Each structure stands twice: as structure tokens, then as C-alpha cells.
Amino acid sequence: MKAIIKTSIIGVFLFLFFIGLYVFGLVLDTAQKPPRSLPQTNIVNDITGLNPISVAKIIVPNSTDEIAKAVRSHNGKISIGGGRYSQGGQIAFEDSLHLDMRQFNEVLTLNEKLQTIRVQSGITWRELQEYIDPYDLSVKIMQSYSNFTVGGSLSVNVHGRYIGEGPIIRSVSSITLVLANGEVITASPDQNPELYFSAIGGYGGIGVIAEVTLELEKNTKVRRQSVTMELNNYPAYFAKQVLKDERVIFHNADIYPPNYEKMRAVSWTLTDQPVTESKRLVDKNQDYLIEPVLAELVAHHESAKWLRQYILEPALYSFDMVHWRNYEASYDVNQLEPINRDTYTYALREYFVPIDKFGTFTESMVDIFQKHNVNVLNVSVRHALPDTGSYLAWAEQEVFAFVVYYRQQTNIEGRNRVNRWSKEMIDAAISSGGTYYLPYQLHATSQQFHQAYPRANEYFAVKKVVDPHNRFSNKLLERHFPVTSMNKGAETTHD
């Protein structure tokens, strides 16, 4: 045991030494760069910085009535943005009226007995957590990070690391929508179900998701467990040790690049043990100084990938950890934010594959990544139960989700490289009976889109009824929505 601890300490020391050298180089490099120009007022961009879109006007609503009034008074295109973490223009459209929902963030009602909460859709998960934590309640389904807005999360039908759950639609009791004519309407699985199942996961194309009623869970203590294994052994391990264990709350498994032969599975299980972290939520004011440097280091050097897999993470996971569920769900996405995004940026891709096709898909994935020399920092594997209702469902059956975090150049050459391997990855997912996730860069062909989302025409049929002039739009919808004579007449006008 002492030898293991000694080796871990030496490894961490070496890793920190390399970080110090690398930071010194980054400081020198940054000092020689000219300052970036200030952002233009009406430019809407996402976290990658790759998709600047000039809009006609930006409004920041505070009430559902304000949203309805803005929709009624504007004759042209309308786009909707929340946290701006989608990565392919899903949040904006040229010359549109842009609704910035981030100040539309109030809690409306909380029912402790039923464990439900109704909120304005611009509220972030973190803001919601701060409200419900004193009641010992927790979000039922959300992403791994708490910066995202609730409305944006519904619009892309997110999932998280939760076992026994799946897409967020499984935890949404009802929504309030503002339609293209300004009408405010309630939708649920029983009331206006066609609007409910098209708006959730509908990327803002049906209307503005204004208010949301969510199911909650009890806040509990969870204990971390971690194990490494060969890639091919994971499905059997997951079936026996994770899926059948009712104590598991969170689970994910990381595949280590560049060889993609090993993975680390991490579960957080219910426990009565005392917490090792007294905070109930992650500190909002925490500085993330080391994490961006680590990401840059791992992206630049194969040796750093080796150090991460064999030295750093074994040391970090050797400690016993017990957290509150809310703490484990309140991480800040800024810990992933790189030092700068000028010439390189970091982005995500995600693919969903039936659980019995794990081996088939991973074999294709590794071939594609290695053939194209994709600079992958991490592939995180999650699990999701089916979503049999939403029209743009990414999980019509039980699936494994593969979340790919990678580094790319921001120039045309870099974007073209991503385009090539992304199309191949989409084909690999589809040929495995799966699909790809829509919030990221737009590389899929129309044929790939319809193969992956066979109910898309049902979604578009609803859109044509409730938004006949195609007023709600963004770059994703522009790419795949079949423009007809019904909506060609709607030209953008500035109000």
C-alpha cells in the first residue's frame, strides 16, 4: 500500500512539473498574441466560438406575457437561446429576433409532497438546485454540469449519468408553450400531446418553451466506486454490476485514448456513510486554473495521455469519496473551458447505440478516430432507457451513449477534417442501429438525418400546422426542414 501511495505521489509531482513547464510556455505564447476584438452587440455565438450569427435584435424577457407580446409583434424569424452550449447554430438565425432567455429564471411553485417544481425555462440547473437543496430535494434528470438552462435542456432532450433513467422527457410533467401566433398553451403527455412530444427535443422549432413542471427526487448521499477494465469487458460488467444494482445513482465509463483499449467505470451509489465533502453544492466562485492546463497538456502530448491514464487518475481515484447527490450534480462546465479558442477549440460529438451493439460500434469508432488522427481527449459512455414518445427521439430503445470530447483547429482545414470523420461516425452509428445527437456541429447529410430520426416528418408536420410561416428557426432547422410554399412567403422584417 505504501509503495502505491509513493508511486502515486511521484506521478502527481511529475505531472504537476510538466504542467508548470507547459503553463510557462502558454504565458509566453499568450503575451505575444494581439488582444481579441470585442464582441459585436447583435452577434450570437455558442461556446465553441465557431458559429457567429448576426441577428436583427436581442430581447431579454422576464415573463411569459413578454415572450408572447414579442412573438405577436414581430413579423419575421425568431430564434431562441439559453446557455448557448449547443455547438452548431441551433440557437440563432440570421436577422432574427433573438430571445435571450437567461433572465427568465424564476421558480414559480414547489410541491414538496409531490416532489414537483414549476419554473421559468431560462433558469439554470444551478439556480434550481440552490432553491431546492434546503428542502433536501434533487433534480431527477439533468446533464453532468449545472450551467445549462432548463428550457435549453428540454429543447435538446438531454440526458445525464443517471441509472434507471434516460432522456429528460421522462421527468417532465408538462410545459407551457408560446406558439407562433402568440398563443400560450399547456402541453403534457395527456393534453396537446403532439405539442409536448414535438417541442421537447424539438430545438425551438415548435414554439418557445416558457414554463416547465419537473419531477424531483430526494437528495441523498452517494459514494464513489471505480474500476478499470478492458474495453470489450464493459457490457458484461455494466449488466451485472451496474444495471442490476438499485443503489447506483450515477454511472459513466471513460474510454482512454489514443489506444481505446482500456476504460474506467465510475459509479456513485447510495450510502449511509458520512460525507467526505461537507459542501452540499460545488462552490460557485471556484477558480478553475489547473483543469484547462490539463486539457491543453493532454491534447498536445501523447505522454500526457499516458500519465493521465496510468498515474494521475489511479492516484485521484484511490481516495474514498462520499458526496451529496446535489453536489455531484452541480459541477461547473467552466472546468472544461480551455485557455483560449483562437486557433483551436474543444467540441463534443455524441452517438447512441443499442446496448447489444457496443462492440460493433466501438470497433468502428476506434478505426475512424485512428484513421483520421482525431485528437480525442475523452470518450464517456453513459446509459439511457428508451424514449418512445418524442418525435425526434434519440433513444427509441435502450442505448449506450458515447460522448466524444475532442480538440480541433478553427480554420477551414480543421473544420473540413471534422466534417469528414463526423460523417463516417454517423454512418457507423446508423449501421449499428443507432443515431447521433443533434446539438453539435452540422455535418450530417439529409439522408443521414432521416435515417437516424425516422419520425422527423411527423415533427415537421406538427411544425407546419402550428408555425405555418416557419417563423421559429435556427441553423439546424434550416438545414433539414423541408421548405414548401406554406412558408416561402414569410420574409424576415425588422421590428
C-alpha positions as MATLAB code, in Angstrom:
seq = 'MKAIIKTSIIGVFLFLFFIGLYVFGLVLDTAQKPPRSLPQTNIVNDITGLNPISVAKIIVPNSTDEIAKAVRSHNGKISIGGGRYSQGGQIAFEDSLHLDMRQFNEVLTLNEKLQTIRVQSGITWRELQEYIDPYDLSVKIMQSYSNFTVGGSLSVNVHGRYIGEGPIIRSVSSITLVLANGEVITASPDQNPELYFSAIGGYGGIGVIAEVTLELEKNTKVRRQSVTMELNNYPAYFAKQVLKDERVIFHNADIYPPNYEKMRAVSWTLTDQPVTESKRLVDKNQDYLIEPVLAELVAHHESAKWLRQYILEPALYSFDMVHWRNYEASYDVNQLEPINRDTYTYALREYFVPIDKFGTFTESMVDIFQKHNVNVLNVSVRHALPDTGSYLAWAEQEVFAFVVYYRQQTNIEGRNRVNRWSKEMIDAAISSGGTYYLPYQLHATSQQFHQAYPRANEYFAVKKVVDPHNRFSNKLLERHFPVTSMNKGAETTHD';
ca = [
       0.000    0.000    0.000;
       2.841    2.386    0.909;
       4.504    1.668   -2.429;
       1.298    2.519   -4.273;
       0.934    5.795   -2.390;
       4.601    6.657   -3.010;
       4.273    5.920   -6.730;
       1.093    7.995   -6.925;
       2.741   10.958   -5.196;
       5.739   10.809   -7.530;
       3.426   10.555  -10.530;
       1.352   13.529   -9.455;
       4.538   15.526   -8.788;
       5.841   14.762  -12.278;
       2.503   15.658  -13.782;
       2.446   18.991  -11.946;
       6.036   19.636  -13.042;
       5.041   19.172  -16.674;
       2.051   21.429  -16.097;
       4.342   24.141  -14.761;
       6.550   23.966  -17.823;
       3.532   23.995  -20.097;
       1.897   26.962  -18.350;
       5.153   28.906  -18.697;
       5.073   28.249  -22.431;
       1.427   29.276  -22.669;
       2.089   32.533  -20.834;
       4.880   33.408  -23.258;
       2.713   32.458  -26.225;
      -0.299   34.446  -24.994;
       1.821   37.510  -24.297;
       2.800   37.673  -27.968;
      -0.772   37.478  -29.281;
      -2.807   40.602  -30.080;
      -5.940   41.080  -27.969;
      -9.164   39.657  -29.386;
     -11.666   42.143  -30.759;
     -14.673   42.950  -28.613;
     -17.868   41.059  -29.497;
     -20.404   42.886  -31.628;
     -23.687   43.737  -29.930;
     -26.052   41.661  -32.057;
     -23.795   38.693  -32.713;
     -24.978   35.449  -31.117;
     -22.354   32.714  -30.797;
     -22.009   29.426  -28.952;
     -19.394   28.067  -26.580;
     -17.081   26.856  -29.382;
     -16.831   30.298  -30.978;
     -17.296   28.674  -34.406;
     -20.800   29.916  -35.232;
     -21.209   33.716  -35.003;
     -24.656   34.734  -36.265;
     -25.842   38.305  -36.756;
     -29.392   38.779  -35.503;
     -31.678   41.772  -36.014;
     -32.489   42.341  -32.374;
     -31.995   40.694  -28.988;
     -34.610   40.907  -26.257;
     -34.328   39.575  -22.714;
     -37.822   38.624  -21.479;
     -38.791   38.341  -17.820;
     -42.314   36.933  -18.166;
     -44.373   34.665  -20.372;
     -46.505   37.664  -21.338;
     -43.397   39.483  -22.583;
     -42.489   36.494  -24.734;
     -45.998   36.262  -26.190;
     -46.055   40.001  -26.903;
     -42.658   39.860  -28.623;
     -43.753   36.930  -30.789;
     -47.001   38.661  -31.795;
     -45.345   41.986  -32.604;
     -42.520   40.598  -34.748;
     -43.247   39.548  -38.324;
     -40.019   37.771  -39.199;
     -37.866   34.916  -37.989;
     -37.476   34.197  -34.282;
     -34.623   32.306  -32.619;
     -34.227   31.197  -29.009;
     -31.087   30.931  -26.886;
     -30.375   29.793  -23.349;
     -26.941   28.905  -22.023;
     -25.549   28.839  -25.588;
     -23.883   25.470  -25.219;
     -25.240   23.936  -28.426;
     -22.442   23.911  -30.971;
     -23.850   24.174  -34.483;
     -26.050   27.267  -34.781;
     -29.055   25.711  -33.038;
     -29.567   28.898  -31.007;
     -29.786   31.586  -33.696;
     -30.728   32.578  -37.246;
     -29.626   35.486  -39.425;
     -31.639   38.704  -38.980;
     -33.970   37.044  -36.493;
     -35.498   38.404  -33.337;
     -33.423   36.566  -30.746;
     -34.937   35.688  -27.381;
     -32.176   35.556  -24.761;
     -33.893   33.515  -22.060;
     -31.270   33.732  -19.318;
     -33.097   36.331  -17.201;
     -36.362   34.389  -17.448;
     -35.312   32.362  -14.439;
     -37.825   32.342  -11.589;
     -39.148   29.416   -9.567;
     -42.947   29.567   -9.810;
     -44.166   26.791   -7.498;
     -42.703   23.920   -5.488;
     -44.776   20.984   -4.281;
     -42.727   19.220   -1.608;
     -45.259   16.431   -1.146;
     -45.485   15.518   -4.830;
     -41.816   16.389   -5.406;
     -42.510   18.593   -8.411;
     -41.401   22.096   -9.306;
     -42.624   24.616  -11.902;
     -40.037   27.054  -13.221;
     -39.453   29.626  -15.923;
     -37.424   27.972  -18.651;
     -34.417   30.294  -18.521;
     -33.459   29.144  -15.041;
     -30.214   27.190  -14.882;
     -29.921   23.875  -13.128;
     -27.609   25.542  -10.628;
     -30.189   28.200   -9.781;
     -32.819   25.491   -9.399;
     -30.503   23.420   -7.185;
     -29.901   26.373   -4.881;
     -33.661   26.676   -4.437;
     -34.468   23.002   -3.776;
     -31.405   21.913   -1.796;
     -32.720   23.320    1.528;
     -35.753   21.048    1.040;
     -33.484   18.001    0.562;
     -34.734   17.630   -2.993;
     -32.724   16.963   -6.134;
     -33.161   17.172   -9.901;
     -34.273   13.824  -11.319;
     -32.569   14.049  -14.742;
     -30.065   16.627  -15.972;
     -26.645   16.855  -17.591;
     -23.376   16.345  -15.732;
     -22.939   20.126  -15.416;
     -25.292   22.675  -13.913;
     -24.760   25.713  -16.177;
     -27.420   24.763  -18.726;
     -30.889   26.289  -18.748;
     -33.914   24.090  -18.170;
     -35.566   25.230  -21.404;
     -32.466   24.578  -23.457;
     -32.132   21.166  -21.842;
     -35.691   20.287  -22.843;
     -35.167   21.620  -26.357;
     -32.361   19.124  -26.949;
     -33.894   16.400  -24.723;
     -30.771   15.942  -22.625;
     -29.682   13.018  -20.526;
     -27.151   12.612  -17.745;
     -25.285    9.933  -15.822;
     -28.403    8.661  -14.049;
     -29.014    4.921  -13.947;
     -32.592    3.751  -14.479;
     -33.452    6.962  -16.296;
     -32.825    8.312  -19.784;
     -33.864   11.402  -21.753;
     -35.139   14.323  -19.689;
     -38.607   13.987  -21.235;
     -39.120   11.082  -18.813;
     -39.136   13.604  -15.921;
     -41.215   16.417  -17.479;
     -44.829   16.561  -16.296;
     -45.918   19.459  -18.502;
     -44.727   22.529  -20.380;
     -46.203   25.904  -21.280;
     -45.560   26.922  -24.889;
     -45.789   30.245  -26.692;
     -46.775   29.438  -30.277;
     -46.025   31.402  -33.444;
     -49.334   33.302  -33.230;
     -48.586   34.367  -29.646;
     -50.991   31.863  -28.104;
     -49.933   30.454  -24.723;
     -50.804   26.781  -24.396;
     -50.140   23.922  -21.958;
     -48.846   20.596  -23.234;
     -48.319   17.266  -21.499;
     -48.499   13.570  -22.438;
     -52.289   13.815  -21.967;
     -53.004   17.414  -23.032;
     -51.905   18.503  -26.516;
     -49.530   15.527  -26.666;
     -48.423   16.306  -30.232;
     -47.006   19.618  -28.981;
     -45.412   18.027  -25.921;
     -43.681   15.297  -27.934;
     -42.542   17.671  -30.675;
     -41.423   20.631  -28.533;
     -39.286   18.530  -26.166;
     -36.299   17.628  -28.279;
     -37.635   19.991  -30.950;
     -34.826   22.586  -30.914;
     -37.120   25.590  -30.630;
     -38.962   24.862  -33.860;
     -42.463   24.405  -32.423;
     -42.616   27.370  -30.078;
     -40.992   28.937  -27.045;
     -40.864   26.608  -24.049;
     -41.811   29.161  -21.389;
     -42.666   27.232  -18.222;
     -41.739   23.707  -17.180;
     -43.029   21.341  -14.488;
     -40.393   18.805  -13.466;
     -40.355   15.729  -11.255;
     -37.794   15.778   -8.442;
     -36.066   13.172   -6.274;
     -34.789   13.093   -2.711;
     -31.285   14.412   -2.140;
     -29.166   11.542   -0.838;
     -25.564   10.724   -0.010;
     -23.639    8.829   -2.689;
     -20.295    7.027   -2.520;
     -17.851    6.747   -5.407;
     -16.666    3.383   -6.694;
     -14.201    2.988   -9.557;
     -12.739    0.106  -11.541;
     -10.690   -0.210  -14.742;
     -11.163   -2.907  -17.352;
     -10.646   -3.919  -20.952;
     -12.993   -2.176  -23.354;
     -14.660   -5.392  -24.508;
     -15.469   -6.431  -20.926;
     -17.592   -3.384  -20.200;
     -21.048   -4.546  -21.433;
     -20.984   -7.639  -19.197;
     -19.686   -5.615  -16.251;
     -22.378   -2.983  -16.739;
     -25.183   -5.548  -16.965;
     -24.141   -7.396  -13.791;
     -22.582   -4.736  -11.577;
     -24.410   -1.532  -12.501;
     -27.793   -2.020  -14.124;
     -28.958   -4.621  -11.600;
     -27.749   -2.643   -8.587;
     -30.593   -0.422   -7.393;
     -28.184    1.563   -5.222;
     -26.393    3.101   -8.223;
     -27.464    6.704   -8.875;
     -24.768    7.994  -11.245;
     -22.595    6.000  -13.627;
     -20.291    6.650  -16.549;
     -17.232    4.987  -18.030;
     -14.345    6.751  -19.768;
     -12.508    5.162  -22.689;
      -8.838    6.156  -22.730;
      -7.367    7.474  -25.994;
      -5.282    7.046  -28.083;
      -5.384    3.223  -27.940;
      -9.026    2.904  -26.803;
      -8.303   -0.459  -25.182;
      -8.972    0.368  -21.533;
     -11.724    2.173  -19.710;
     -12.508    3.372  -16.209;
     -16.039    2.828  -14.888;
     -17.203    5.169  -12.128;
     -20.394    4.663  -10.115;
     -21.902    6.709   -7.303;
     -24.064    4.536   -5.050;
     -26.449    5.232   -2.195;
     -24.736    5.178    1.182;
     -25.226    5.999    4.859;
     -21.558    6.831    5.344;
     -20.604   10.373    6.386;
     -19.777   12.780    3.584;
     -16.129   13.451    2.791;
     -17.108   16.805    1.261;
     -19.161   18.985    3.586;
     -20.424   21.336    0.865;
     -23.876   20.464   -0.434;
     -23.216   22.202   -3.766;
     -19.993   22.904   -5.643;
     -18.621   26.361   -4.823;
     -19.897   28.802   -7.465;
     -16.826   31.003   -7.069;
     -14.325   28.209   -7.503;
     -11.387   29.049   -9.768;
     -10.548   26.500  -12.441;
      -6.848   27.046  -13.034;
      -5.477   23.518  -13.305;
      -8.223   21.874  -15.401;
      -7.732   23.967  -18.595;
      -3.993   23.399  -18.421;
      -4.520   19.658  -18.012;
      -6.792   19.630  -21.054;
      -4.228   21.516  -23.140;
      -1.481   19.206  -21.938;
      -3.429   16.050  -22.753;
      -4.406   17.485  -26.148;
      -0.826   18.373  -27.062;
       1.163   15.401  -25.795;
       0.634   11.652  -26.070;
       2.813   11.240  -22.982;
       0.292   13.300  -21.011;
      -2.475   10.911  -22.063;
      -0.358    8.066  -20.696;
       0.310    9.942  -17.443;
      -3.388   10.652  -17.034;
      -4.366    7.009  -17.524;
      -1.641    5.289  -15.520;
      -0.534    7.826  -12.899;
      -2.864   10.753  -12.275;
      -6.290    9.085  -12.329;
      -5.215    5.996  -10.345;
      -3.985    8.414   -7.680;
      -7.125   10.549   -7.738;
      -9.484    7.567   -7.641;
      -7.612    5.913   -4.776;
      -9.383    8.208   -2.303;
     -12.768    7.344   -0.851;
     -15.381    9.987   -1.647;
     -18.913   10.498   -0.343;
     -20.900   13.440   -1.710;
     -24.434   14.721   -1.581;
     -26.321   13.934   -4.780;
     -26.780   17.664   -5.360;
     -23.058   18.262   -5.031;
     -22.323   15.606   -7.629;
     -24.876   17.229   -9.968;
     -23.658   20.817   -9.533;
     -20.359   20.772  -11.403;
     -19.439   23.839  -13.454;
     -18.752   23.449  -17.175;
     -16.081   26.135  -16.841;
     -13.745   23.455  -15.554;
     -13.653   22.252  -19.182;
     -13.106   25.696  -20.683;
      -9.723   25.925  -22.473;
      -7.267   28.754  -22.017;
      -8.279   30.213  -25.386;
     -10.189   29.189  -28.503;
      -8.425   31.311  -31.136;
      -6.708   28.717  -33.321;
      -8.007   25.579  -31.617;
     -11.289   24.861  -29.915;
     -12.809   21.972  -27.992;
     -16.097   20.437  -29.041;
     -18.414   17.491  -28.488;
     -19.977   14.739  -30.532;
     -22.390   12.123  -29.259;
     -23.691    8.840  -30.613;
     -26.367    6.466  -29.303;
     -26.126    2.745  -29.972;
     -28.277   -0.230  -28.853;
     -26.604   -1.890  -25.882;
     -26.056   -5.159  -27.762;
     -24.087   -3.273  -30.460;
     -21.440   -1.895  -28.091;
     -18.619   -3.973  -29.594;
     -19.642   -3.385  -33.199;
     -19.781    0.371  -32.769;
     -16.620    0.776  -30.686;
     -14.617   -1.195  -33.242;
     -15.760    1.183  -35.993;
     -15.247    4.223  -33.756;
     -11.633    3.324  -32.984;
     -10.886    2.677  -36.661;
     -12.289    6.080  -37.651;
     -10.513    8.020  -34.898;
      -7.170    6.416  -35.651;
      -7.527    6.692  -39.426;
      -8.247   10.422  -39.213;
      -5.889   11.051  -36.289;
      -8.707   12.677  -34.307;
      -7.391   14.432  -31.206;
      -9.797   12.858  -28.722;
      -9.387   13.801  -25.079;
     -12.099   11.533  -23.760;
     -14.953    9.220  -24.716;
     -17.515    8.970  -21.927;
     -20.035    6.127  -22.017;
     -23.463    6.565  -20.401;
     -26.681    4.534  -20.409;
     -30.233    5.577  -21.222;
     -33.624    3.903  -21.132;
     -35.937    4.365  -24.135;
     -37.903    7.451  -25.134;
     -40.845    6.107  -27.093;
     -42.764    9.374  -27.360;
     -40.802   12.333  -28.703;
     -40.763   12.764  -32.468;
     -37.020   13.429  -32.595;
     -36.142   10.707  -30.083;
     -32.504    9.649  -29.989;
     -33.266    6.596  -27.835;
     -36.184    4.634  -29.237;
     -34.646    1.648  -27.455;
     -32.217    1.106  -24.583;
     -28.858    2.581  -25.585;
     -25.297    3.338  -24.640;
     -24.354    6.957  -25.279;
     -20.817    7.749  -26.433;
     -19.884   11.357  -25.617;
     -16.749   12.355  -27.533;
     -14.743   15.364  -26.321;
     -12.129   16.410  -28.874;
      -9.862   19.243  -29.992;
      -9.942   20.760  -33.473;
      -8.483   23.617  -35.462;
     -10.803   26.577  -36.032;
      -9.650   27.217  -39.619;
     -11.307   25.844  -42.746;
      -8.911   22.917  -42.982;
      -9.683   21.897  -39.414;
     -13.420   22.156  -39.952;
     -13.212   20.083  -43.126;
     -11.313   17.356  -41.278;
     -14.040   17.227  -38.639;
     -16.663   17.094  -41.381;
     -15.054   14.016  -42.925;
     -14.703   11.911  -39.800;
     -18.055   13.080  -38.410;
     -19.931   11.747  -41.430;
     -18.170    8.404  -41.038;
     -19.046    8.276  -37.339;
     -22.701    8.982  -38.113;
     -22.708    6.142  -40.637;
     -21.130    3.855  -38.031;
     -23.848    4.710  -35.507;
     -26.651    4.249  -38.039;
     -25.252    0.935  -39.300;
     -25.200   -0.227  -35.665;
     -28.908    0.560  -35.361;
     -28.298    3.816  -33.519;
     -28.292    7.551  -34.076;
     -26.308   10.727  -33.453;
     -27.074   13.765  -31.285;
     -28.326   16.964  -32.916;
     -26.960   19.822  -30.709;
     -23.493   19.730  -32.238;
     -21.796   20.828  -35.477;
     -23.966   20.300  -38.538;
     -22.237   17.720  -40.706;
     -24.969   15.123  -41.277;
     -26.481   14.844  -44.733;
     -30.246   14.958  -45.159;
     -30.221   11.212  -45.808;
     -28.287   10.554  -42.600;
     -30.639   12.799  -40.630;
     -33.754   10.960  -41.790;
     -32.145    7.550  -41.298;
     -31.228    8.476  -37.738;
     -34.559   10.190  -37.000;
     -37.251    8.235  -38.863;
     -40.085   10.223  -37.205;
     -38.726   13.586  -38.342;
     -41.529   14.021  -40.869;
     -44.077   13.733  -38.038;
     -42.240   16.547  -36.271;
     -42.201   18.685  -39.412;
     -45.917   18.021  -39.944;
     -46.690   19.444  -36.481;
     -44.437   22.426  -37.166;
     -46.262   23.230  -40.398;
     -49.561   23.323  -38.507;
     -48.508   25.478  -35.533;
     -45.833   27.521  -37.341;
     -47.084   27.662  -40.949;
     -44.731   30.502  -41.920;
     -41.674   28.848  -40.377;
     -41.006   31.748  -38.029;
     -39.158   29.758  -35.364;
     -35.860   28.825  -36.939;
     -32.143   28.238  -36.472;
     -29.306   26.716  -38.477;
     -30.245   23.123  -37.618;
     -33.855   23.573  -38.704;
     -32.800   25.472  -41.822;
     -30.620   22.538  -42.813;
     -33.285   19.850  -42.517;
     -36.732   21.485  -42.562;
     -38.379   20.926  -45.980;
     -39.313   24.449  -47.090;
     -42.579   24.455  -49.031;
     -44.932   27.014  -50.473;
     -46.508   27.232  -46.998;
     -43.507   29.024  -45.567;
     -41.737   30.631  -48.525;
     -43.883   33.713  -48.157;
     -42.547   34.640  -44.741;
     -39.689   37.054  -45.278;
     -37.742   38.485  -42.374;
     -38.742   42.001  -41.365;
     -37.224   44.082  -38.612;
     -39.437   45.441  -35.915;
];
